[in-house]
Amino acid sequence: YDQNDLEALIEEHGATMCALAYSDISYDSVQSLAARVNSKGCKFIQVPPSLTQLHSSKPVVAICATRTGTGKSQTTRAIADYLKKKGKKIVVVRHPMPYDKNLLDQRCQRYEVLED
């Protein structure tokens, strides 16, 4: 959906809560969205990391950045290749950024081979 339709979508779907699911956005933009949501009588939330992070009993290497387009995927591939060459068994887990209109369709995605 287009972000410009936010208020209409809240009314159309009878939403009572909206969660921000975007990472590359300024503080001012976040507050603007919160105000728009609140103006329709809807609660605005930002989901805390404790509800989105996975627990692991294994060592973890995290590749992070504050915005898109910084080379996280390329860096991940390089580190994964390095660790595999060192004989390590690795798993790459990517935090999903679904763009489908039905977010439930993309709540879990598995990529086993490069073609995936």
C-alpha positions in Angstrom: 0.0 0.0 0.0 1.1 3.6 -0.5 2.1 5.4 2.6 0.0 8.3 1.5 -3.1 6.1 2.1 -2.2 5.5 5.8 -5.2 7.3 7.3 -7.6 5.7 4.9 -6.2 2.3 5.5 -6.5 2.6 9.2 -10.2 3.5 8.8 -10.9 0.9 6.1 -9.4 -1.9 8.1 -10.5 -0.7 11.6 -6.9 -0.8 12.8 -6.3 -0.1 16.5 -2.5 -0.4 16.3 0.2 0.3 13.7 3.7 -1.0 14.0 6.7 0.7 12.2 8.5 -1.9 10.1 11.1 0.1 8.4 14.7 0.8 9.4 16.1 3.5 7.1 14.0 6.5 8.3 14.8 9.7 10.1 13.5 10.5 13.6 11.4 13.3 12.2 9.7 10.9 9.7 9.0 8.4 12.5 7.4 11.1 14.6 5.4 12.3 11.6 4.0 8.8 11.0 3.3 8.4 14.8 1.3 11.7 14.7 -0.7 10.6 11.7 -1.5 7.2 13.2 -2.4 8.8 16.6 -4.6 11.4 14.9 -6.8 8.5 13.7 -7.1 7.1 17.3 -4.7 4.3 16.6 -1.8 3.2 18.8 1.7 3.6 17.1 4.4 1.1 18.2 8.0 0.3 17.3 8.7 -3.3 17.9 11.6 -3.8 20.3 14.6 -5.9 19.4 13.8 -8.4 22.1 10.7 -9.4 20.1 12.4 -9.7 16.8 15.8 -11.2 17.6 16.6 -14.9 17.6 18.3 -16.7 20.5 21.3 -18.8 19.8 23.5 -21.2 21.7 26.2 -20.8 19.1 28.6 -17.9 18.4 27.0 -15.2 16.3 28.5 -12.7 13.9 26.2 -9.8 13.1 26.4 -7.7 10.0 24.6 -4.4 10.6 24.2 -1.0 9.2 22.2 2.1 9.8 20.8 2.3 6.3 20.2 0.3 3.1 22.7 -0.1 0.3 25.9 -0.3 2.5 27.0 -3.7 1.3 25.7 -6.0 4.1 24.9 -8.8 1.7 28.3 -8.7 0.1 30.0 -8.5 3.5 28.0 -11.5 4.7 28.9 -13.6 1.7 32.6 -12.8 2.1 32.6 -13.7 5.8 30.5 -16.8 5.2 33.0 -17.9 2.5 35.9 -17.2 4.8 34.4 -19.2 7.7 33.5 -22.1 5.4 37.1 -22.3 4.1 38.2 -22.5 7.7 36.0 -25.6 8.1 33.2 -24.0 10.1 29.6 -25.1 9.7 27.7 -21.9 9.3 24.1 -20.7 8.9 23.2 -17.2 7.6 20.0 -15.8 9.0 18.7 -12.6 7.4 16.2 -10.3 9.2 13.3 -10.2 6.7 12.1 -6.9 5.1 8.9 -8.1 3.5 7.4 -5.9 0.8 4.4 -8.1 -0.2 1.0 -6.6 0.6 0.2 -9.7 2.6 3.1 -9.6 5.1 2.2 -13.1 6.4 3.2 -14.5 3.0 6.8 -13.4 3.8 7.0 -13.9 7.6 9.6 -16.7 7.1 11.8 -17.3 4.1 14.4 -20.0 3.6 17.3 -19.6 1.2 19.2 -22.8 0.8 21.0 -22.3 -2.4 22.2 -19.2 -4.3 19.3 -19.5 -6.8 16.8 -19.0 -3.9 
